Amino acid sequence: MRIFTSNLRQLIQGFISRPRHIYLAIGITFLLWMSFFDGNGFYQQYTLQKRLQQLDEEKKYYQNEIVRLEKAKKEYADNPEVMEKIAREQYFLQKKGEDVYVIKPKK
């Protein structure tokens, strides 16, 4: 045990006594700090990249929805029969003198 501690002590003394080793140790410590503990470390970059991919997928979905809804809007605006059908089925609108009965299925 004593041999191990003396060898370790000599190794540390030799490492610290040379200035280039100190710069190397400081450089490695700096790189480790910047890589793992900094706010822009590897984990932070990974989570931001995942979030960016998720937002890109949502953007594509909503762009497709906009195109689909604009197409439906043009179709509805051009065809009064379709507008009447939607008004009756979704909004329960009725003509004058007409009774509307809504039948809901049992759950």
N, C-alpha and C positions, 0 to 999 in steps of 0.2 A: 504494500500500500504506500509505503514511504517512497519507494522508487517511482511509482506512478505519479505521485504528487510532485516530486522534485522534477521529473521529466516534463510534466505539464507546466510547471512554473518556469522551467528553462525555455520551453517552447513559447510561452506567452511573453517572456522577457525578450527573446530573440525577435518575436514578431513586432513588438512595440518599439524596440530600439531602432528599427530601420524606418526612416521617414516614408519610403515608397509604400511600405505595407500599411502605414496609417492612412495614406491617401486611398489605397485600395479598399481598406475596411470602411472608410467614410463613403467611398463611391458605391460599394455594395449595399451599405445601409441606406443610402439615398435612393438607390434603385428599388430596393425592397419596399421602402416607405412609399415611394411614388406608385409602385405597382399594386400594392395591396391595401394600404391604409389611407391613401389620399382620396379626395372626393371624386377624382376622375380615374380611379384605379380600374383594374381588369373587371371586377365584379360590377362596378357601376356602369362601365362601358357595355358589358354584356346585357344588363337589364335595360339600358337605354336602347340598345340595338333591337332587343325583343319587342319593346314597346313601339319602336318605329315601324317594325314589320307589321305589328297588329294594327297600327293606325293606317298604314298603307292599304291593308286588306279592307278595313272599314271604309276608307275613301273610295276604293273600287266598288264596293257594295253600294254605297250611297250614290255614286255616279250612275251605276246601272239602274238604280231605283228611280232617279230623276229622269233618265231616258224613258223608262217604262211608263212613268206617270205622265210625262209630256205626251207620249204617244196615245195614252188612254184619254187624256184631256182633249186632244185634237179629234179623236174618234167620237167622244161624247158631244163636243161642241158642234160637230157637223151633222149629227144624226139626232133629231128630236125624239124619235121613238126610244132610243137608248137612254136619253135623258129622262124621259117619262118613266121608263122601267126602273131606273135607279132611284128616282124620287119616290116611287111607290114602294119599292122593296126595302130600301135602306132607311128612308126618312118618313115612311108611312103617310105620305101626302095623298090627298084625294081630290077628285073633282067635285064641283058643287052638286049637291043632291045625291051624293054617293056615300054609302056606308062601307067602312073597312073593318074587317074582322081579322084580328091577329090570333093565330093558333100556334101556341108554343108547345113543342113536344115535352113530355114528362122526362125527367132525368132519371 
